Structures are given as structure tokens and as C-alpha cells.
Amino acid sequence: MKATDSELISRQASRLLKQAGTVLIVISLLDLVMLPFPLELGDVRWRLNLTTQLIERGIVPMLGMALVFSGYGFETLTGAAYIKPKKLRDLKLWVFLISSFLGFIFLVLAPAHAFNAFSASNQAIAGFKKDAQQAETQLEERLQQQQTQIASILTSQQRLDDFIKSDNFNEEQLAKLKEFQNDPKALEKQTEAIRTNAKKEIEKRRQEAEKKSRTGALKSSFRLGISSLLLASCYITIGWTGLKSENKPKRPRV
């Protein structure tokens, strides 16, 4: 293959990489910009979901930047003369500026995500406590209703006989009814035992749900917080290093 053909292919590859990188950067930025809409700033779950998605998609613009600089790398390898364009049309300058801006954004997102994660966890825990209180209230009402109903039936033998005839009971259940009839305190003892066991189960489920919520918030804060800080460090390094090199005066070639 002729050297000119090789140079042509390298230049085409360079142009394609820069174009592909630019398109990827633009599309990913549009995606990140559109994520917050519609705005629901007062909803902690919305804020948590927003920071999560922003961090998880944060690597995409960096891939576009890698393609752009790969294109410039091809130009350097082929020895093509680089003509520096005007500032507003300099692709590298825009990449450095965008990278610096994204670095700042992801630096802020790390603590913001941790705050939202624990806020959402606290909100969920408050909901678990409210649900547990409602469950205990419903339990108390149900036990009180059952105790009153059984006590009413046990007030007379005729009511008890009619109640037994209207339902199918096994021997153990019939024995319990007889026990309640002979010893009214036995009904209170059984009701209290049911109340205690049910409350223990409700409390156990509440504690398990709270523990799961706190653990999830901690893991999310750590995983996405570290990811956001790593993205921030990479973007800031790319941006600031590039801007510094762009502003550095060029030595004239001899």
C-alpha cells in the first residue's frame, strides 16, 4: 500500500473518531440535562433517583472524550500538520471546558447523593414505624372485638350451644370454649398471649425493614459516592491539564 493511501486512511480514521466522540459527548450531555425534568425538588425519592442516574451515566461523556483524543492521536502519528483553529471552534478547548464543568458537578454529586440516600432511608423508616403503629392498632381492635364477642357468647349456656351448632369446631377448640366458660381469666390470658406474640412479630418485621433500609443507604452512598469522586477526579484532571497546556505559550520551532 502506498504511503499516501496510509496517510489518507489515518486521516479518515482521525476524522471519524473525532466526529463519533463529539456526537457521543453531545448526546450524553443532552441526556444528562433532560434527566431532571419534570422537576420534583421536594420529593426526596426523586432527588435520590436523579443523583443515582447522573452518576451511573457519568462515564459516557468520558468515552466520547477518549474517542476525540484518539482522533488527535492518529493525526500526531501520521505527522499531519495541526492548524490551531479559532478558540470558539477549537474542539479540544470545548472538551477541556466541558470536562472541567463535569468534574465540578460530580464532585458536588458525591455528598449530595449520600445526603439524599440517608434522607430517603429516614423517610422510609418513619413509614415503617407508622405502618407498625397502624398494625398494632388494628391488632388491638381485632383482639378486643373477638374477646368481647366470645365473652358475650359465654354469658349463657344457650348462646354457647347455639354458637357451637352454627360452626364446625374440633375437640381442642371446644375444650377451649369450655375452659373460657369455667375460667373467664383464661380468655384474657390467651388474648394477652396472642397480643404479645403478634406485637413481637410486628416489631421484628419493623426492625428488619429499618436495618435493610439503613444498609441499602450506606451501600448506595459508598458505591456511588466513590464512583462520583472518581469521575470528578478524572474529569478535573482532563480539563485542568488540557486548559493549562492550551494556555502554555508554544516554543517556536527552529
Order of alpha helices (4+ residues) and beta strands (2+ residues): alpha-alpha-alpha-alpha-alpha-alpha-alpha
